Amino acid sequence: MLVEKTDHLSDTIFKYQKGKHVMATPEVLPLRSDIAFAAGKREMVLDAWGEAVEKMSAQVRFGFDVTEITGQKDDFLVTAANGDTVRCRNIVLALGNQGNPNLIGFPDDGSVIVEYQLDDPLEILDEKVVVLGGGDAAIENAMGLGQDPDQGNEVTIVQRRAVFARAKKANVDGLMAAASNELLSIMTEAAPQEIKGGIVRIEGRDGELNVPADRLIARLGSAPPRKLLESFGIEFTGNEKEALPKISARFESNITGMYVVGAIAGYPLIKNCINQGFDAIEYINGNLDLASVDEPLLAAKFESLPV
Ligand SMILES: Cc1cc2nc3c(=O)[nH]c(=O)nc-3n(C[C@H](O)[C@H](O)[C@H](O)COP(=O)(O)OP(=O)(O)OC[C@H]3O[C@@H](n4cnc5c(N)ncnc54)[C@H](O)[C@@H]3O)c2cc1C
């Protein structure tokens, strides 16, 4: 049974900005799944998954926000915020990180709308928008808001580093082209210090700049919901912010029968997450010899090395 806290599947993809091109990287990595996944528009991916899940007659319980897990392998009790419960033998946790975005850490007087996601860039018109972050999410938001001059937005993307090293090349190329065409502005090696009176004060390489803004969209990454996972009994690799749940090569946590996959296990791409979910179920079903999907790729890569 799949339990999901919202009223739809795949909430993270559901919340991508409308029309987003979903990438299916790494291209060389095979997909292990009964449900197809290929690069394409957000809407296309969601429709395909929805149809496939319906065809499989999968048992799904929506509105089931897991807040407590007690018991042990073969007799776990999973409890939701509304008091509903499910008993099960094993659990695969694939909670994602999106419920726990990294927040802006600078003073904010509330004069600018601060958000951590963007649903539909076409709904934002004639606004001054500052987008914070250097990853794909920030770039896609900035381009969605700035690339059509008829929307009338003035968009500035601000990031701490000198280059957009974490983002996909296609996105970085698109961003640079948009900046050359004066559709948006880029500030690198820069960091906001404060929001006050409708102004974002940004300190950069060339000194301080006051950028007027109606809205600030912060795409600063996210972290596993550590408190919740620890309340289930899951141990982490350390105390640092970037620490991950401790898992075995078969994605099993320190609690026998409780598996951790996907973004909360530290894997940032959909294809990895799908493959891990598939593998975890195979391991639970006793297929313990199943090798990781990338094993043949790694073997080929290291073939020429001396043993
Ligand atoms: C803006 C953005 C753009 C991205 N673009 C791409 C891309 O193009 N290609 C790519 O490969 N990756 C992309 N990613 C990364 C990708 O979306 C994630 O790595 C992936 O969705 C993680 O999958 P997951 O199954 O681990 O968790 P998620 O997809 O986050 O799913 C977690 C699910 O668990 C539910 N849930 C959470 N807590 C509970 C609870 N307590 N009880 C019940 N249900 C709960 C959530 O509602 C959600 O439906 C992007 C991420 C973002 C934020």
The ligand as a Tripos MOL2 file, in Angstrom:
@<TRIPOS>MOLECULE
LIG
   53    58     1     0     0
SMALL
NO_CHARGES

@<TRIPOS>ATOM
      1 C1         12.0130   22.4900   -8.5620 C.3       1 LIG1
      2 C2         12.6340   21.1380   -8.7420 C.ar      1 LIG1
      3 C3         12.9500   20.6940  -10.0120 C.ar      1 LIG1
      4 C4         13.4860   19.4070  -10.1900 C.ar      1 LIG1
      5 N1         13.7180   18.9540  -11.4580 N.ar      1 LIG1
      6 C5         14.1370   17.6810  -11.6440 C.ar      1 LIG1
      7 C6         14.2780   17.1330  -12.9670 C.ar      1 LIG1
      8 O1         14.0140   17.7900  -13.9850 O.2       1 LIG1
      9 N2         14.7230   15.8510  -13.0900 N.ar      1 LIG1
     10 C7         15.0280   15.0800  -11.9960 C.ar      1 LIG1
     11 O2         15.4390   13.9180  -12.1780 O.2       1 LIG1
     12 N3         14.8880   15.5670  -10.7360 N.ar      1 LIG1
     13 C8         14.4370   16.8380  -10.5350 C.ar      1 LIG1
     14 N4         14.2620   17.3110   -9.2580 N.ar      1 LIG1
     15 C9         14.5380   16.4160   -8.1160 C.3       1 LIG1
     16 C10        13.3930   15.3920   -7.9250 C.3       1 LIG1
     17 O3         12.1380   16.0310   -7.9860 O.3       1 LIG1
     18 C11        13.5190   14.6930   -6.5900 C.3       1 LIG1
     19 O4         14.8280   14.2030   -6.4380 O.3       1 LIG1
     20 C12        12.5330   13.5250   -6.5140 C.3       1 LIG1
     21 O5         11.2000   13.9620   -6.7110 O.3       1 LIG1
     22 C13        12.6420   12.8320   -5.1630 C.3       1 LIG1
     23 O6         11.8080   11.7140   -5.2010 O.3       1 LIG1
     24 P1         11.3170   11.0180   -3.8550 P.3       1 LIG1
     25 O7         10.4290    9.9120   -4.2770 O.co2     1 LIG1
     26 O8         12.4660   10.7290   -2.9920 O.co2     1 LIG1
     27 O9         10.4610   12.1440   -3.0830 O.3       1 LIG1
     28 P2          9.3540   13.1470   -3.6190 P.3       1 LIG1
     29 O10         9.2240   13.0980   -5.0950 O.co2     1 LIG1
     30 O11         9.6420   14.4410   -2.9590 O.co2     1 LIG1
     31 O12         8.0140   12.5220   -3.0490 O.3       1 LIG1
     32 C14         7.7490   12.4760   -1.6620 C.3       1 LIG1
     33 C15         6.2560   12.2200   -1.4800 C.3       1 LIG1
     34 O13         6.0300   11.8690   -0.1230 O.3       1 LIG1
     35 C16         4.9380   12.6210    0.3780 C.3       1 LIG1
     36 N5          5.1560   12.7820    1.8190 N.ar      1 LIG1
     37 C17         6.0990   13.5440    2.4290 C.ar      1 LIG1
     38 N6          6.0050   13.4230    3.7640 N.ar      1 LIG1
     39 C18         4.9830   12.5540    4.0040 C.ar      1 LIG1
     40 C19         4.3970   12.0260    5.1900 C.ar      1 LIG1
     41 N7          4.8420   12.3580    6.4120 N.pl3     1 LIG1
     42 N8          3.3580   11.1530    5.0670 N.ar      1 LIG1
     43 C20         2.8960   10.7910    3.8380 C.ar      1 LIG1
     44 N9          3.4080   11.2730    2.6760 N.ar      1 LIG1
     45 C21         4.4430   12.1380    2.7650 C.ar      1 LIG1
     46 C22         5.0000   13.9330   -0.3830 C.3       1 LIG1
     47 O14         3.7360   14.5790   -0.3670 O.3       1 LIG1
     48 C23         5.4200   13.4590   -1.7740 C.3       1 LIG1
     49 O15         4.3230   13.1130   -2.5890 O.3       1 LIG1
     50 C24        13.7430   18.5890   -9.0550 C.ar      1 LIG1
     51 C25        13.4430   19.0480   -7.7700 C.ar      1 LIG1
     52 C26        12.8820   20.3050   -7.6040 C.ar      1 LIG1
     53 C27        12.5250   20.7600   -6.2040 C.3       1 LIG1
@<TRIPOS>BOND
     1     1     2 1
     2     2     3 ar
     3     2    52 ar
     4     3     4 ar
     5     4     5 ar
     6     4    50 ar
     7     5     6 ar
     8     6     7 ar
     9     6    13 1
    10     7     8 2
    11     7     9 ar
    12     9    10 ar
    13    10    11 2
    14    10    12 ar
    15    12    13 ar
    16    13    14 ar
    17    14    15 1
    18    14    50 ar
    19    15    16 1
    20    16    17 1
    21    16    18 1
    22    18    19 1
    23    18    20 1
    24    20    21 1
    25    20    22 1
    26    22    23 1
    27    23    24 1
    28    24    25 2
    29    24    26 1
    30    24    27 1
    31    27    28 1
    32    28    29 2
    33    28    30 1
    34    28    31 1
    35    31    32 1
    36    32    33 1
    37    33    34 1
    38    33    48 1
    39    34    35 1
    40    35    36 1
    41    35    46 1
    42    36    37 ar
    43    36    45 ar
    44    37    38 ar
    45    38    39 ar
    46    39    40 ar
    47    39    45 ar
    48    40    41 1
    49    40    42 ar
    50    42    43 ar
    51    43    44 ar
    52    44    45 ar
    53    46    47 1
    54    46    48 1
    55    48    49 1
    56    50    51 ar
    57    51    52 ar
    58    52    53 1
@<TRIPOS>SUBSTRUCTURE
     1 LIG1         1 GROUP 0 **** ****
